[in-house]
């Protein structure tokens, strides 16, 4: 009969759809654990130990606990041995593997040998001198890299002025990062009996380009003799790993309840404040960028600041109603997506004013930088 013929034709299609749907639903949660420093970069140095070794020991213990208890989770490491990695390679590894969570594990140090305690950082503006100093110490590792000025667009880890860019950044996963950071910090205090130094924000390059919830953990102070001993002890490392693991379990439980993995974006996400959907940044290495020429002429190599306000799959005219009457609109195109910007200037103070103005209408607006007509990342 005809209907039997149709069933025979449709059956393979239905089976394929079922298999595909089941495979998709079984996609593993992916976590990337980053042991800070390594190889030629020892990190902070204590009286009897190096930070890089403490970081790696705790990292491997955390990963092992997750692997044993959560076969549904894919655990990846930026390094599993005494290996040197650049700051840029670490978040790229997480992005390339479409991670759902990124944890960078570090050990702190201070001038005062009595300073102690654990703390967890998320990406943001360092609102205290102390937070800025921590970020400067961790970011200083780029000085070991060849041509670091070019790689990081002139970023100087020792210059306060370089950290102004973090005032413009909007982390798409900021709230999730803070939530996870609080879970870790709470466990450090309750499980490890560590002095509570709180959850903080600062401009860490290793967190800048991650496309998922991300935190930087400072386990304790290697400069404190008592704490150095604890950080190097088997018991101390095991307890610290237990705390991070427990926080992960809590985070994963909430993640599973939501059933839907967050969209993969870069550290900056921009959407129009209408109900229209707009997906933003793509972290692939071979992004292609087409930029509308600036309205002014700039010197070669000069930084031009613009405020990105929204994106669209379609080309929009400058007088489109979605721009809410804003003038001086331009765009650049990446991966088939039009990304619209408001204003342009070479003055950081002026772009800060433009950003403030734009956010009155476009809540998620953020600053993008162009050099020679090319978007800088």
Buried (B, 14 or more C-beta within 10 A) or exposed (E): EEEEEEEEEEEEEEEEEEEEEEEEEEEEBBBBBBBBBBEEBBBBEBEEBBBBBBBBBBBBBBBEBBEEEBEEBBBBBBBEEBEBBBBBBBBBBBBBBBBBBBBBBBBBBBEEBEBBBBBBBBBBBBEEEBBBBBBBBBBEBBEBBEEBEEBBEBBBBEEEEBBBBBEBBBBBBBEBBBBBBBBBBBBBBEBBEBBEBEBBBBBBBBBBBBBBBBBBBBBBBBBBBEBBBBBBEEEBBBBBBBBBBBBBBBBBEEBEEEEEEBEBBBBBBBBBBEEEEBBBBBBEEEEEBEBBEEEEEBEEEEBBBBBBBBBBEEEBEEEEEBBBEBEEBBBBBBEEBBBBBBBBBEEBEEBBEBBEBBBEBBEBBBBBBBBEBEBBB
